[in-house]
Each structure stands twice: as structure tokens, then as C-alpha cells.
């Protein structure tokens, strides 16, 4: 199930939420949240034997005005993907919620779709067209013992404030056995931007060496342009695009080997994408038990256009024996500040 502190906003990704809480939340507020009641937003309704049920995981949430929309995987398969994507929407800043499940997606959805599983949800809002967008991967492979492929990047749209959703719209189809990965969508919501109303979806083409791909929509996600790569055909993983008030799109992302943090930009509304620049190397400690806990970055932008990127890194720990949250910032996507450690714990604590 998905639960939420009734007075608290979900941030885009849990790592950045933790970082911002550490930086900006006073102790009294933390104690107040500890005593706040939990609100159940959704419960897994699916019963297919191929999934792990009572699981609703990997939420992404976006807010605009008093509306908050969250999307998450429901009925997770142990080797990737889920039975469907659920949503939970509040139009009154979190006081009350409406929840449900996307239609026309998987064979388990109502009405059913054609995909065996879906994964990797991301939420965006297009203020110009008043459209909420959830993007995700369409996966093929019903056998739970064989990892699926992801030939399609998809979006679902809501034109009534996130309360109901349409059938999937294709952003990209790789065809064949190519598999897409780690999609993320964002829209330009600054009315004075020359590209106001553009929405951008990023993903990597895993079946083509993790080649970065970008697609742009200028009609609220109804149609999407031909996919494009960077000028240097970068191979990557885990990007999260953000849009500055002047319309510049900044995409912090890791290289395909997850050993460097990169970034690339577009200053012409997605007509073309500049070559990646290397922000810094990444040093990451493998956690005990070899659990899946990589260093994939999370990014946000403030009202002035300053971009914040946070990831896990062991550079500040002796012999790299533990990971910290670290951060860098930029005002233009090309020049970045020195890496700083976020003091969630003391150096050498082992956490």
C-alpha cells in the first residue's frame, strides 16, 4: 500500500527528499511530522500469481498549486515491472485524495491493454495546456522467471486535474528486442519562457548501448517528436531533466558505467541537445549483501533556475567504506559547484 503523512508533500525522489529535509527542516517540525496521522492512499487490488502482491513501490510525485499527483508501481514482479501503475491525486493540498489505476496499460488493467508489465513512473504537469502526464515503460514478457524487455516509452494524460486518465500514448517504440530504460518527463511551466508548454521525456536505449534519447511534445503530450540524442551520442543511465525559467533544459545524468556524473542541455526547446559535460567522478560503496542501491542522481530546480543534484557517494569516507549523500549545484547546467557532503550522519559512522 501507499501511505502519506497527511500534512507533508512527497518530493520527486526519496533521496532528494531526505537531503532537503536535512538542510531545511528544523527539529520541531520533524517531531511534529512524527506525530502526524498516516493517510492510506492506495492498496494493491491485483491477484495475478506472477507478481508480489500488497506491493506499491517507487512513487514519483509532483505538485502544482494545490494539486498533488503521485504515481507508483502496483503488484511488483521480482525481476522488473509491475501489474499496473496506480495514481493518487489531491486537489486540496493533501487534505483529501482520489486514487485509482491507469486504464489500457497491461493485461491486468481495466480496461486491459497489451503490455505484460509496466515500470518506472514519472509525473509532470503542463500548465499551458492544463494536462497532467504520467510517463512509464511498457514491458513485454509475461513469464515471471524471465526478465522482460521494455520496447516502449509511454505516457498517460489527465485533463481533469489528475482525477481520471486516458489510455497510453506512445512516446517511442524501439521495436524488436531493444529495451528502453529509466525514463523521466518534465514540462516547461514558466509563462515567460520562449518554450512555455513544451514537455520533455528522457530515457536511455539499453538495447543500443544505453544511448541517451530525448523527445519533445508541444501539445500536452498528445504527440511526441522524433527521438534525439546528444551531439556526442552519449551513453548514459538515470537522467532527470529539469527546466529553468528561461526555457533551458538541464539533464543531470550518469554515464552508462555509473562512474561519472554528466549533464547536458538544450537552449532551443529540444530542437537539439548539446554534448554532455563531466560534472564529477562518482565513487560508490557497494552496500552489504550486494543489494541494488546504486548512485543514480536526483535533481530539482528552484524558482531562480538553480539546479540541485544529489546522489550517494563514498568520497568523504575513509577507504570509501560507506556512502553519504552529496550535492552539487549549477545555474546554467555547464558550470557546477564543488561537491559537498550532506551531514545526515557523522563521517566514519558507517552509515
Secondary structure as GFF3:
##gff-version 3
##sequence-region A 1 351
A	DSSP	beta_strand	2	5	.	.	.	ID=ss1
A	DSSP	alpha_helix	14	24	.	.	.	ID=ss2
A	DSSP	alpha_helix	27	34	.	.	.	ID=ss3
A	DSSP	beta_strand	38	42	.	.	.	ID=ss4
A	DSSP	beta_strand	52	64	.	.	.	ID=ss5
A	DSSP	beta_strand	67	76	.	.	.	ID=ss6
A	DSSP	beta_strand	82	90	.	.	.	ID=ss7
A	DSSP	beta_strand	98	101	.	.	.	ID=ss8
A	DSSP	beta_strand	117	126	.	.	.	ID=ss9
A	DSSP	beta_strand	131	140	.	.	.	ID=ss10
A	DSSP	beta_strand	149	158	.	.	.	ID=ss11
A	DSSP	beta_strand	169	173	.	.	.	ID=ss12
A	DSSP	beta_strand	180	187	.	.	.	ID=ss13
A	DSSP	beta_strand	199	205	.	.	.	ID=ss14
A	DSSP	three_ten_helix	206	208	.	.	.	ID=ss15
A	DSSP	beta_strand	211	217	.	.	.	ID=ss16
A	DSSP	beta_strand	236	243	.	.	.	ID=ss17
A	DSSP	beta_strand	249	255	.	.	.	ID=ss18
A	DSSP	beta_strand	260	266	.	.	.	ID=ss19
A	DSSP	beta_strand	277	281	.	.	.	ID=ss20
A	DSSP	three_ten_helix	288	290	.	.	.	ID=ss21
A	DSSP	beta_strand	298	301	.	.	.	ID=ss22
A	DSSP	beta_strand	307	313	.	.	.	ID=ss23
A	DSSP	three_ten_helix	318	320	.	.	.	ID=ss24
A	DSSP	beta_strand	324	330	.	.	.	ID=ss25
A	DSSP	beta_strand	340	342	.	.	.	ID=ss26
###
